[in-house]
Each structure stands twice: as C-alpha cells, then as structure tokens.
C-alpha cells in the first residue's frame, strides 16, 4: 500500500510532502517520509465514506440496488460531481462507482445522508481503526480547514478497506461506469500507467 500526499503551491505555508509504503500483510513500513505530518485529505476522505458504506452493506442496512434520495444539499455540491438533481433517486451501486471513478462530491453526500451520516460517526470509525491523527468533517473531502489526516492514517484506512471488505475490493480497479446514458472514465491514471496498481483513491 502506497500513499503519497504532495505538497502544494506556496511551500512556505504548506507542510512538506508525505509518503508511506507499507507491507499490507505484515504491517511493516518499508519506506516513509513525514508520514505523521498533518495534511488536508481532500478526496481521500471518500475512502472513509466507502468504508462506512461497505459496512452498511454487510450489515444489511442497505443493498446495492437500493435507491437513495438526492437532497438539495447533495445536488449543490461543487465539482467534481455526477450532476444529480434534487428529488432524483440514485442506486447505491451507482453512487459507489461515482465515488471511486469520478470522485463525485454530490454522490458522497447522497451516501452519507442515506446512511444517516454524522461527524461523530466518522470520528468513531476512524478511532476504532487506529487513525490517531485524523479528523473528518464531511463525506467528500471538500475544503474544511479542520479536516486533517496523515499518510500513515490513510494507509491504515486503506488496509482496513482491503482486509475488512475483500468482496468489494475489485470495485476500485474499475475504470469506467455509465449513468443516464453517459459513460464516465477514471481519472486515476495510475491504473493505466503503473503496473500492479489496483486502485483505491486519488485526492487533490
């Protein structure tokens, strides 16, 4: 499992780049750089939304074919988004595809609202997984100065997704999906250019 959180423009204000490479079978850290430095997770946040969604699927709280309502709040999310409208109904399976492949913020909110999302719930799950330096404030990763994580914590979350829900893991390697007559393609270019890459998530 490899997580790299790049430094952005204006290095004087931004923390240094962080990375970590972990043997997912043993937990051994093979390489790391500033792995505990806090960063804003951006769309990597959606991994937690997906973790909670997979957990709800396993508990029978929702099913892949269930239709979730689209609220005004969800429809108003800024890009990237699928473009759903208030009053629409969205399949759980489509929302999952949209999170993984298109990183759709509106669909992250649809899932979160459909699952009864709350900040305490995200915080509870993060703590249970051992993410000691992570605070989630929304389901999509849209800007919030208090929403932070580290490369090490994201590797912890990635390993949890991989081991707790192996039956859904192949969803991360998908490179396209269709909705409302349109086909969307992944912007995770590692899937196309890096041999052995099997997906998960990119973030801004």
C-alpha positions in Angstrom: 0.0 0.0 0.0 1.5 3.3 -1.1 0.2 6.7 0.0 1.8 9.9 -1.2 0.4 13.3 -0.2 2.1 16.0 -2.3 3.0 19.5 -1.2 1.0 22.2 -3.0 2.0 25.7 -4.1 3.4 28.1 -1.6 5.7 25.8 0.2 6.3 28.5 2.9 2.7 27.8 4.2 2.3 24.2 3.3 3.7 21.2 5.2 6.3 19.1 3.4 5.3 16.2 1.1 4.4 13.0 2.9 4.6 9.4 1.8 4.5 5.9 3.2 4.9 2.4 1.8 3.6 -0.5 3.9 3.6 -4.2 3.5 -0.1 -4.8 3.9 0.3 -8.4 5.0 2.7 -7.7 7.9 2.2 -4.0 8.6 6.0 -3.4 8.1 6.8 0.1 7.0 9.1 -0.2 4.0 9.6 3.5 3.4 8.2 6.7 4.9 8.7 10.4 4.7 6.9 12.8 7.1 4.3 10.1 7.5 2.7 11.7 10.5 2.7 15.3 9.2 -0.9 16.6 9.0 -2.5 17.3 5.6 -5.9 18.0 4.3 -7.2 14.7 2.9 -9.3 16.2 0.0 -11.0 13.3 -1.9 -9.1 10.7 0.0 -11.9 11.3 2.5 -14.1 9.3 0.3 -12.3 6.1 1.3 -13.9 6.6 4.7 -17.4 7.2 3.1 -16.9 4.0 1.2 -15.7 2.1 4.3 -18.9 3.0 6.1 -21.0 2.2 3.0 -19.4 -1.3 2.7 -20.0 -1.8 6.4 -23.7 -0.9 6.0 -24.0 -3.3 3.0 -22.5 -6.1 5.1 -24.9 -5.5 7.9 -27.9 -5.4 5.6 -28.7 -1.8 6.4 -28.7 -1.0 2.6 -28.4 -3.0 -0.6 -26.6 -2.3 -3.8 -30.0 -1.8 -5.7 -31.5 0.5 -3.1 -32.5 3.9 -4.3 -31.3 6.8 -2.2 -32.9 10.3 -2.4 -30.9 13.2 -3.7 -31.3 16.3 -1.5 -30.9 19.9 -2.4 -27.8 19.8 -0.2 -26.3 17.0 -2.2 -27.2 18.4 -5.6 -25.5 21.7 -4.7 -22.1 20.2 -4.0 -19.3 21.7 -6.1 -17.4 19.7 -8.7 -16.4 17.1 -9.3 -19.9 15.7 -9.4 -22.3 13.5 -11.3 -24.9 16.2 -11.7 -27.8 14.6 -9.9 -30.8 16.8 -9.2 -32.9 17.4 -6.1 -35.6 14.7 -5.9 -33.7 12.2 -8.1 -33.1 8.7 -6.8 -29.7 7.2 -7.1 -28.7 3.5 -6.8 -26.2 2.7 -4.1 -24.1 0.8 -6.7 -24.1 3.9 -8.9 -23.1 6.2 -6.0 -20.2 3.9 -5.2 -19.0 3.8 -8.8 -19.3 7.6 -8.9 -17.2 8.0 -5.8 -14.4 5.6 -7.0 -14.3 6.5 -10.6 -15.4 10.1 -10.9 -14.8 11.3 -7.3 -18.3 12.8 -7.3 -18.9 15.0 -4.3 -22.7 15.0 -4.8 -22.8 11.2 -4.6 -20.7 11.2 -1.4 -23.3 13.4 0.2 -26.1 11.2 -1.1 -24.5 8.1 0.5 -23.7 10.0 3.7 -27.2 11.3 4.1 -28.7 7.9 3.1 -26.7 6.2 5.9 -27.5 8.9 8.5 -24.0 10.3 8.3 -22.8 12.4 11.2 -19.3 13.7 12.1 -19.3 11.7 15.4 -19.9 8.5 13.3 -16.9 9.2 11.1 -14.8 10.1 14.1 -15.9 6.9 15.9 -14.9 4.7 13.0 -11.6 6.5 12.4 -10.7 6.0 16.1 -11.7 2.3 16.0 -9.4 1.8 13.0 -6.5 3.3 14.8 -6.4 6.6 12.8 -4.9 8.6 15.6 -4.2 11.9 13.8 -7.3 12.2 11.6 -10.4 14.4 11.8 -13.2 14.1 9.2 -15.7 17.0 8.9 -17.5 15.9 5.7 -18.0 12.9 3.5 -16.4 14.2 0.3 -13.2 16.0 1.2 -14.4 19.4 0.1 -12.3 22.1 1.8 -12.5 22.4 5.6 -9.5 23.7 7.5 -10.2 21.3 10.4 -10.3 18.2 8.3 -6.9 16.6 8.5 -5.1 13.3 8.2 -1.7 11.8 7.7 -0.1 9.4 5.2 0.2 6.8 7.9 -3.5 7.1 8.9 -4.6 6.8 5.2 -2.5 3.7 4.9 -4.3 2.3 8.0 -7.7 3.1 6.4 -6.6 1.6 3.0 -5.6 -1.7 4.8 -8.9 -1.8 6.7 -10.9 -1.5 3.4 -8.7 -4.2 1.8 -9.0 -6.7 4.6 -12.4 -6.0 6.1 -14.3 -5.9 2.7 -12.3 -8.0 0.2 -15.6 -8.8 -1.6 -15.8 -5.2 -2.7 -12.2 -4.5 -3.4 -12.3 -5.2 -7.1 -14.6 -2.2 -7.5 -11.5 0.0 -7.0 -9.9 -1.3 -10.2 -12.8 -0.3 -12.4 -12.0 2.4 -15.0 -15.5 3.4 -16.2 -19.2 3.3 -15.5 -22.3 4.6 -17.2 -25.1 6.7 -15.8 -28.1 8.3 -17.5 -26.8 7.5 -21.0 -23.3 8.8 -20.4 -20.0 6.9 -19.7 -17.5 8.3 -17.2 -13.9 7.3 -17.1 -11.5 7.2 -14.2 -9.0 10.0 -13.6 -6.9 7.7 -11.5 -4.2 7.4 -14.2 -2.0 5.1 -12.1 -4.5 2.3 -13.1 -3.4 2.9 -16.7 0.3 3.7 -16.3 1.6 1.8 -13.3 1.9 -1.9 -13.5 0.3 -3.6 -10.4 -1.8 -0.6 -9.3 -5.2 -1.8 -8.3 -7.0 1.4 -7.5 -8.4 2.9 -4.3 -8.4 6.7 -4.4 -6.6 9.8 -5.5 -7.0 13.2 -4.0 -6.3 16.8 -5.0 
